[in-house]
Amino acid sequence: MSSNMKMAEAMGKSTKVMVGMNKVMDPQKMGKTMQEFEMANTKMQMTEEMISDSLDDILTESGDEEEEDAIVSQVLDEIGIDMAGKMVSAPKDKVGESSKATVTDEEIEKQLAQLMKS
């Protein structure tokens, strides 16, 4: 019996707290605010998706690289530079790779001795 009384008191206190909260925070206004937020959020998501799709379309357009290559070739032709012919004779080793393996200690010592004589 005493547990029923304590339960009734607790329920009464809970009811008072809920009534107080309803006075402080109007549930209808809160519901309206939540609904407005949901609509704005949905609109923002749709806008973000449209912008993302537009950017993807713009950035993945084909033909841009070919057009750039054609313009660069035209400019080089106008100023008389033949890139294809010069690139054939360009070294294919990595930078500094050919000079690493060919110099010996004796050659370095000879160069040092010549520098000291000068």
N, C-alpha and C positions, 0 to 999 in steps of 0.2 A: 504494500500500500504506500509506503514512504517513497519507493522508487517511482511510483506513478505521480506522486505529488512533485517530486523533484523534476520529473520529465515535464510536467505541466508548467512549472515555473520557468524551466529552460525554454520551452516553446513560447511562453509569454514574452520573455526577454528578447528572444529572436524576432518575434513579431514587432516589438517596439523598435528594435534596431532597423528592421526592414522598412517600417513606416517612416522613420527618421531619414533613412537613405533615399526613399522615394521623394521626400520633401526637398532634400538637398539636390538630388540628381533626378530630373524629370525623365522617366523612361521613354516617353514619347519623343522628346527632343533628342535623346540619345539614339533612339532607333532611326530618326530622321537623319541625324548626322552620320550614322553608320551607312545608311543607304546612299547618301550623297558621296561619301568616301568611296564606296564600292563602284558607283557610276564613274567617278573621276579616275579611279584606278583602272577600270576597264578601258576607258578612253585613252589613258596614257599607254597601256599595253598595246592597244591597236595602233597608236601613233608610232610607238617604238618599233613595232613589227614592220610597218610601212616604210619607215626610214631605213631600217636594216635591209629590207628587200631592195630598196632603191639604191643604196650604197653597194650592195652585192652586184646588182645589174651594172652599175657604172664601173666598178672596179674589175669586173670580169669580161668587159667587152673585148671581143677578138678584133684583130687588125691593128691595134695600137702599136705593137712592136714592129710589125712590118712597115707601118707608116713612118715610125721613128727611124728605122734603118734606111728607108728610102730617102728621107730628108738628110740624114747624116752623109749618106753616099753622095747625094747631089751637092752638098756643101763642099765635101772633100774634092769632088770632081771639079768644081768651080775654082778652087784654089790650087788645083794641080797636085793633089796628093793621092797616090795610089796605095791604099792600105793593103790590099790583097797581095800585091807584089812584094811589099816590104815585110809583111808578116811571114812569108815563106822562109826568108833568110834569118828570121829572129831565132835566137838560141832557145832551145827547148828545155835546158837544164834549169833547176831551181836557182835562185839568186845566190851567188857565192859558192855554189856546189863545185864548180869546175876548178876554182882557185884553191880549194881546201886540200885536195889530195895531191897536187903536183909540187908543192913547195916542201923542200927537205930542210933538215937542220943545217946541213953544210951550206946550202944556198943562203940561208938566213945569216949565218956567221960571216960569209963572204960579203954580203950586203952591209953588215954592221962594220966590218973592217974597212970597207970603202968609205963609209960615212965618217968613220973616225979619222981617216987620212985627210978628208976634205976640210 
